Amino acid sequence: MAKGGVKFKDTVAAYDRLRGEITARKFAPVYLLMGEEAFFIDALCDLLASTILQESERAFNQLTVYGRDSDAGQVVNLCRQMPMMGSYQVVILKEAQQLRGLDKLSLYTSKPSPTTILIVCHKEKNVDKRSQLYKSIAQHGAVLESVRPRDYEIGPWLAQFVASKGCTIDAKAQAMLTDHLGTDLAKISNELGKLLLSLPEGTKKITDAHIEQNIGISKDFNNFELCKAVTEQNLEQALRIADHFARNPKDNPLLVTILALFNQFREIFRINYLRWL
């Protein structure tokens, strides 16, 4: 990403703002949900699809089309139709990156209908910000640019996500999840969703034991414990964990372990550097 461009924290802030507006039923006439990170695009699309219309209205006034099976002219014609027995018609365009003549949608987005809400889901990359399509949606509607997180951004997001579900998560459990699932927000969300459903009633804190019992990640043999053993200079424990990793390489990718150790030594260096000042 170019310096000065949209960052992951900007995506999270925009997502939270749009989610709040949608929940409050303050709808834009057009939504452009675009970018490499599919999680936020899918989450907002699903929220819009379940919020704008009542369930009884969706059969008549909510249409979903796919870019690979349509062209811009068909989508424009759908958007210009009037709703049947309701205030809004909702048109959801998925896989917009595959739509033939995508830029021609600007013929509609430059002057959107007040009775239609168009949701454009454009994954894998952004719409060209120099295009008339982007400019018209930015002027008349709402844009979410969904950026993938970097490794160091996952932990804070995960803690915030768990907090939004009414729970907290301890540092070890958090490290176990991020080491195992990487930066795939959809996987993290799915695993946490299943975990929260399986927790005993009244549980407010996710621990390493919960992760081991419900997701299958060992609470004794993981990168968190390896880094701890190295920091404490516990050679025996470090070698025991390393041997376990060597016997189970599919569950413990070497690159992830190297990254965890690198981050640990970087933090040690930072602390010592502050002491040297």
C-alpha positions as CSV (number, residue, x, y, z in Angstrom):
1,M,0.0,0.0,0.0
2,A,1.3,3.4,-0.9
3,K,2.4,5.7,1.9
4,G,-0.5,7.8,3.2
5,G,-3.1,5.4,1.8
6,V,-6.0,3.8,3.7
7,K,-4.7,1.6,6.6
8,F,-6.3,-1.2,8.5
9,K,-7.3,1.0,11.4
10,D,-9.0,3.3,8.9
11,T,-11.0,0.4,7.6
12,V,-12.0,-0.6,11.1
13,A,-13.1,2.9,11.9
14,A,-15.1,3.2,8.6
15,Y,-16.7,-0.2,9.2
16,D,-17.8,0.8,12.7
17,R,-19.2,4.1,11.5
18,L,-21.2,2.5,8.7
19,R,-22.4,-0.3,10.9
20,G,-23.7,2.3,13.4
21,E,-25.5,4.2,10.7
22,I,-27.1,1.1,9.2
23,T,-28.2,-0.1,12.6
24,A,-29.8,3.3,13.1
25,R,-31.5,2.9,9.7
26,K,-29.6,5.9,8.2
27,F,-29.1,4.4,4.7
28,A,-27.1,5.7,1.8
29,P,-28.5,5.3,-1.7
30,V,-25.4,3.5,-2.9
31,Y,-22.7,1.5,-1.1
32,L,-19.4,0.6,-2.6
33,L,-17.7,-2.1,-0.5
34,M,-14.3,-2.7,-2.1
35,G,-10.8,-4.0,-1.3
36,E,-8.7,-7.1,-0.6
37,E,-10.1,-8.0,2.8
38,A,-13.4,-9.8,2.3
39,F,-14.5,-10.0,5.9
40,F,-15.7,-6.4,6.2
41,I,-17.3,-6.4,2.8
42,D,-19.3,-9.5,3.6
43,A,-20.2,-8.3,7.1
44,L,-21.6,-5.0,5.9
45,C,-23.4,-6.6,2.9
46,D,-25.1,-9.2,5.2
47,L,-26.0,-6.4,7.7
48,L,-27.6,-4.3,4.9
49,A,-29.4,-7.3,3.5
50,S,-31.0,-8.2,6.8
51,T,-31.7,-4.6,8.0
52,I,-33.1,-2.5,5.2
53,L,-36.2,-4.5,4.5
54,Q,-38.5,-6.6,6.6
55,E,-38.3,-10.3,6.0
56,S,-41.8,-10.2,4.3
57,E,-40.6,-7.6,1.9
58,R,-37.4,-9.3,0.7
59,A,-39.1,-11.7,-1.7
60,F,-40.4,-8.8,-3.8
61,N,-38.0,-6.0,-3.3
62,Q,-34.5,-7.5,-2.7
63,L,-32.5,-8.7,-5.7
64,T,-29.0,-10.3,-5.7
65,V,-27.1,-10.4,-9.0
66,Y,-23.5,-11.6,-9.7
67,G,-21.0,-9.8,-11.8
68,R,-20.0,-12.9,-13.8
69,D,-23.6,-13.4,-14.9
70,S,-24.6,-9.8,-15.6
71,D,-23.6,-6.5,-17.3
72,A,-23.9,-2.9,-16.2
73,G,-26.9,-2.2,-18.3
74,Q,-28.9,-5.0,-16.6
75,V,-28.0,-3.7,-13.1
76,V,-28.9,-0.1,-14.1
77,N,-32.3,-1.3,-15.3
78,L,-32.9,-3.2,-12.1
79,C,-32.0,-0.1,-10.0
80,R,-34.4,2.1,-11.9
81,Q,-37.4,-0.1,-11.1
82,M,-39.9,0.9,-8.5
83,P,-40.3,-1.1,-5.3
84,M,-43.5,-3.2,-4.9
85,M,-45.6,-2.3,-1.8
86,G,-42.6,-0.9,0.1
87,S,-40.4,2.2,0.6
88,Y,-37.2,0.6,-0.8
89,Q,-35.9,-1.8,-3.4
90,V,-32.5,-3.3,-2.6
91,V,-30.2,-4.4,-5.3
92,I,-27.1,-6.3,-4.2
93,L,-24.3,-6.7,-6.8
94,K,-21.8,-9.4,-5.8
95,E,-18.5,-10.1,-7.5
96,A,-18.7,-6.6,-9.1
97,Q,-15.0,-7.0,-10.2
98,Q,-16.3,-9.4,-12.8
99,L,-19.1,-7.2,-14.1
100,R,-18.9,-6.4,-17.8
101,G,-18.8,-2.7,-18.3
102,L,-18.5,-1.9,-14.6
103,D,-17.7,1.8,-15.2
104,K,-21.1,2.2,-17.0
105,L,-22.8,1.9,-13.6
106,S,-21.9,5.6,-13.1
107,L,-24.8,6.3,-15.4
108,Y,-27.0,5.3,-12.5
109,T,-24.7,6.2,-9.5
110,S,-24.4,9.8,-10.7
111,K,-28.1,10.2,-10.0
112,P,-29.3,7.3,-7.9
113,S,-33.0,6.7,-7.3
114,P,-34.3,7.7,-3.9
115,T,-36.3,4.4,-3.7
116,T,-33.4,2.0,-4.5
117,I,-30.4,1.1,-2.4
118,L,-27.6,-0.4,-4.5
119,I,-24.9,-2.4,-2.7
120,V,-21.8,-3.0,-4.8
121,C,-19.4,-5.7,-3.4
122,H,-16.1,-5.4,-5.3
123,K,-13.5,-7.8,-3.8
124,E,-9.8,-8.6,-4.5
125,K,-9.0,-5.0,-5.4
126,N,-10.3,-1.4,-5.4
127,V,-12.3,0.3,-8.0
128,D,-10.1,2.9,-9.7
129,K,-10.5,6.1,-7.6
130,R,-10.0,8.2,-10.7
131,S,-13.1,6.7,-12.4
132,Q,-16.5,8.4,-12.6
133,L,-18.0,5.4,-10.9
134,Y,-15.9,5.9,-7.8
135,K,-16.3,9.6,-7.7
136,S,-20.1,9.5,-8.1
137,I,-20.5,6.9,-5.3
138,A,-18.2,8.9,-3.0
139,Q,-20.3,12.0,-3.7
140,H,-23.8,10.5,-3.4
141,G,-23.3,7.3,-1.4
142,A,-20.9,5.5,1.0
143,V,-17.5,3.8,0.3
144,L,-15.7,1.2,2.4
145,E,-12.1,0.5,1.4
146,S,-11.3,-2.8,3.1
147,V,-7.6,-3.3,3.8
148,R,-6.0,-6.5,5.0
149,P,-4.4,-6.3,8.5
150,R,-0.7,-6.7,9.2
151,D,0.4,-9.3,11.7
152,Y,0.8,-6.8,14.5
153,E,-2.7,-5.4,13.9
154,I,-4.5,-8.7,14.5
155,G,-4.2,-8.8,18.3
156,P,-5.8,-5.4,19.0
157,W,-8.6,-6.1,16.5
158,L,-9.2,-9.6,18.0
159,A,-9.5,-8.1,21.5
160,Q,-11.9,-5.5,20.3
161,F,-14.0,-8.1,18.4
162,V,-14.2,-10.3,21.5
163,A,-15.2,-7.3,23.6
164,S,-18.0,-6.5,21.2
165,K,-19.4,-10.0,22.0
166,G,-19.4,-9.2,25.8
167,C,-16.2,-11.1,26.6
168,T,-12.5,-10.6,27.1
169,I,-9.6,-12.8,26.0
170,D,-6.3,-13.3,27.9
171,A,-2.9,-12.7,26.2
172,K,-2.0,-16.4,25.8
173,A,-5.3,-17.4,24.3
174,Q,-5.1,-14.4,21.9
175,A,-1.5,-15.4,20.8
176,M,-2.6,-19.0,20.3
177,L,-5.4,-17.9,18.0
178,T,-3.4,-15.5,15.9
179,D,-0.5,-17.9,15.6
180,H,-2.9,-20.7,14.4
181,L,-5.2,-18.7,12.1
182,G,-2.9,-15.9,10.9
183,T,-4.5,-12.8,9.5
184,D,-7.6,-14.4,8.1
185,L,-10.3,-12.4,9.7
186,A,-13.1,-14.6,8.4
187,K,-11.5,-17.7,10.0
188,I,-10.9,-15.9,13.2
189,S,-14.5,-14.7,13.3
190,N,-15.9,-18.1,12.5
191,E,-13.7,-19.9,15.1
192,L,-14.6,-17.3,17.8
193,G,-18.3,-17.6,17.0
194,K,-18.2,-21.3,17.5
195,L,-16.1,-20.9,20.6
196,L,-18.5,-18.4,22.2
197,L,-21.4,-20.6,21.6
198,S,-19.7,-23.5,23.3
199,L,-18.5,-21.7,26.4
200,P,-20.3,-22.5,29.7
201,E,-23.1,-20.0,30.5
202,G,-21.8,-16.9,32.3
203,T,-18.2,-17.2,31.0
204,K,-16.8,-13.7,30.4
205,K,-13.2,-14.5,29.7
206,I,-11.7,-16.7,27.1
207,T,-8.6,-18.6,28.3
208,D,-6.0,-20.9,26.8
209,A,-7.9,-23.9,28.2
210,H,-11.0,-22.8,26.2
211,I,-8.9,-22.5,23.0
212,E,-7.4,-26.0,23.5
213,Q,-10.7,-27.7,24.3
214,N,-12.8,-26.1,21.5
215,I,-10.3,-25.3,18.7
216,G,-7.8,-28.0,19.2
217,I,-4.6,-25.8,19.7
218,S,-2.3,-27.2,22.4
219,K,-2.0,-24.8,25.4
220,D,1.5,-26.3,26.2
221,F,3.0,-26.6,22.7
222,N,2.6,-23.3,20.9
223,N,4.6,-20.2,19.9
224,F,3.5,-18.3,23.0
225,E,5.0,-21.0,25.2
226,L,8.1,-21.3,23.0
227,C,8.8,-17.5,23.2
228,K,8.2,-17.6,27.0
229,A,10.7,-20.5,27.4
230,V,13.3,-18.7,25.3
231,T,12.9,-15.5,27.2
232,E,13.2,-17.3,30.5
233,Q,16.2,-19.2,29.1
234,N,14.4,-22.5,29.8
235,L,16.4,-24.6,27.3
236,E,14.7,-27.9,28.2
237,Q,11.2,-26.6,27.7
238,A,12.2,-24.7,24.5
239,L,13.7,-27.9,23.0
240,R,10.6,-29.9,24.0
241,I,8.3,-27.5,22.2
242,A,10.6,-27.3,19.2
243,D,10.7,-31.1,19.0
244,H,6.8,-31.2,19.1
245,F,6.8,-28.6,16.2
246,A,9.2,-30.8,14.2
247,R,6.9,-33.8,14.6
248,N,3.8,-31.8,13.6
249,P,4.9,-29.4,10.9
250,K,1.5,-29.0,9.3
251,D,0.0,-27.6,12.6
252,N,3.1,-25.5,13.3
253,P,4.4,-23.8,10.2
254,L,8.1,-22.8,10.5
255,L,7.5,-19.3,9.1
256,V,4.9,-18.5,11.8
257,T,7.3,-19.7,14.5
258,I,10.2,-17.6,13.1
259,L,8.0,-14.6,12.9
260,A,6.9,-15.1,16.6
261,L,10.5,-15.4,17.7
262,F,11.5,-12.4,15.7
263,N,8.8,-10.3,17.3
264,Q,9.8,-11.5,20.7
265,F,13.4,-10.5,20.2
266,R,12.4,-7.2,18.7
267,E,10.5,-6.4,21.9
268,I,13.5,-7.4,24.0
269,F,15.7,-5.2,22.0
270,R,13.3,-2.3,22.4
271,I,13.2,-2.7,26.1
272,N,16.9,-2.8,26.4
273,Y,17.4,0.1,24.1
274,L,15.2,2.2,26.3
275,R,17.5,1.2,29.3
276,W,20.6,2.3,27.3
277,L,19.3,5.8,26.7
